Amino acid sequence: MARFAHISDVHLGGWKQQPMQDLNFQSFKKTIDICINSKLDFVLIAGDLFDSAYPPIEILKETFSEFRRLKESNIPCFIIAGSHDYSVSGKTFLDVLEKAGFCKNVTDFEVIEKQRFPSPKDSESQKEKDTIILNPTLYGGVAIYGYPGKKSSLEIDDLRRVKLNDAPGMFKILMLHTTIDKAKGTLPIDSLETDLIPKADYYALGHLHIDFQYQNFVYPGPIFPNNFKELEDLRYGSFYIIDTESDNSLRKVELKIKEIESVEVEVKNALLATEKIINELKDRELEDKIILLRIKGELENGKTSDIKFAKIEEFVKEKEAYFLLRNTHDLKSKEVEMELDIGDTEDIEDETIKVYSDQNPSDFNKLIPQIMNIFSIEKQEDEKSDVFINRLLDGTKRVLKF
């Protein structure tokens, strides 16, 4: 019936380092090459084509060039917005791509009168909500439905009350940019219950940067890993080609742009760390590779700033590596100890605050426990950095009465 590509989480413009941003675009270009050479019927992009709703002009120019190639090959592209390229105003550069005739945004819905929906936490209880009816975009014998991702997973409550405007006899594809319960694992984030999702023949999902399949629910992974950890875990980008008439209908396509060299070094003495790291790199084949340098340990001597990263980068450059990314998240300095006479107390934190307050009298001290409580809040896995920061600031302002 149809052969199509399922692409998601391209995040063009996401990498701040230009060499990595170039690789991200090369991966996207290679994806378009494969789609054209495979003579597909159409392409789906399930959100986050761009890393922001308003990408830089240079990113737009290069992206338009690739979409033009797709159009000239007579391969339609159907798209939805993701949590990054979504805008509350509804205006994004996806609109410009659509106006230029390069793609079709399949988000088309209407809201009808309140109906009763089961509560996701209690199947016995009912709650009245508006119903969201998704209308299909028809192409050949395929009906394509879509709903955009939103900031902070706000689309999930909407999707719990979605229904499809049926297209009898057609192959139904539902494009969503969200987290489903079967894929979230142990992450403490909100997720959409698969039992509440309308029936479709294929679910083209985006948002989670994982290669995941559950029945006909598919996350294809990002086109190119978006950060240090993803490069470690995924190594390459990927997407899927689906052939609805084949017994083996799903084919994963790996996008091997550059090889990855992962290097982990444990450090205790920052003054000796530079030479230790270089010695670890000396015997490795680094030419044209992305070097992932993870430095960990507890420093007993010196500070992180004593590690001469410029010298390490120069050495890697001489070895003709493509680019060096470093991660010092697990490198800790030995904590400075306070002189405390804690005795048998069970609450060291309270005792520490008490000793500090006795030594440094101030009216501000009474606010310390509340502020510490606010800053103990953890960032959720699916929570955007700006949302998390605003949560901390709002809590702090309430305590300080700003």
Buried (B, 14 or more C-beta within 10 A) or exposed (E): EBBBBBBBBBBBBBBEEEEBBBBBBBBBBBBBEBBBEBEBBBBBBBBBBBBBBEBEEEBBEBBBEBBEBBBEEEBBBBBBBBBBBBBEEEEBBBEEBBEEEBBBBBBBBEEEEEEEBBEBEEEEEEBEBEBBBBBBBEBEEBBBBBBBBBBBBBBBEBBBBBEBEEBEEBBBBBBBBBBBBBBBEEEEBBBBBBEBBBEBBBBBBBBBBBBBBBEBBBBBBBBBBBBBBBBBEBBBBBBBBBBBEEEEBBBEBEBEBBBBBEBEBEBBEBEBBBEBBBEEBEEBEBEEBBBBBBBBBEBEEBEBEBBBBEEBBEBBEEBEBBBBBBBBEEBEEEEEEEEEEEEEEEEEEEBBBBBBBEEEEEEEBEBBEBBEEBEEEEEBEBBBEEEBEEBEEEBBEEBEEE
